[in-house]
Amino acid sequence: MQMLRTMMLTGTLTASALLWAGAAVGAQSKTIPGESVTMTATIEAIDQGSRTLTVKNDKGIYETIQAPPEVKRFSELKVGDKINARYYSNVVVRLKRPDEPAVDVGSAGINRGEGKNPGGTVAAQRTMTVTVTEMDPKTSSLTVRGPNNYVYSRKVSDKKAFSALKVGDRLDMTWTEALLISVDPAK
């Protein structure tokens, strides 16, 4: 679902940006304020054969959405129904002690709506240990490296947090994301 995937990508990038902008690195753990994006779109056309919806958002922009097979109640959708989507993400950062083992774990789940109207929730969480590999004091930016060649660079706007870090420090970063979708029938 292109529109919802775009929302998820935007939320992930924003959460990553918040990670370095607001983390109090010296704290045991710090929850970075989460992002919440809500979007409503009205179904304008449905092609049951190709499982495609044409929707219009509140700004009048039309999008075509391909519903994957996991959307079990697709046949219940009707022209005029309103699709409500809420994307939420947050990040928790924790400075690791040098003797702590690295982690790289994740989990995900789908809760298909059982109510009168179609809907459901998709959620995922991942925790990984990253190591600060580079720091540029001129630009207040740093680079971290994690499992599977994960590399991420970001400017740190919090000067105090930046000055508390050094190359070689290890951080546990936990991302949590959820996408909740509900459908309100046309009136």
Beta strands, then each sheet from edge to edge (+ up, - down):
strand 1: 30-47
strand 2: 52-57
strand 3: 62-66
strand 4: 82-95
strand 5: 104-112
strand 6: 119-136
strand 7: 141-145
strand 8: 151-155
strand 9: 170-184
sheet 1: 3+ 2- 1+ 4- 9+ 6- 5+
sheet 2: 3+ 2- 1+ 4- 9+ 6- 7+ 8-
end
